[in-house]
């Protein structure tokens, strides 16, 4: 039973890390064009 709990916690951490990485990539993809256009307007 203990091993099952440890595995579940490890899986949850892996899922969380994957979700965070995906969210980070999605944010970068969403903001990069806007940031680039803002920077190019200032130059």
Order of alpha helices (4+ residues) and beta strands (2+ residues): alpha
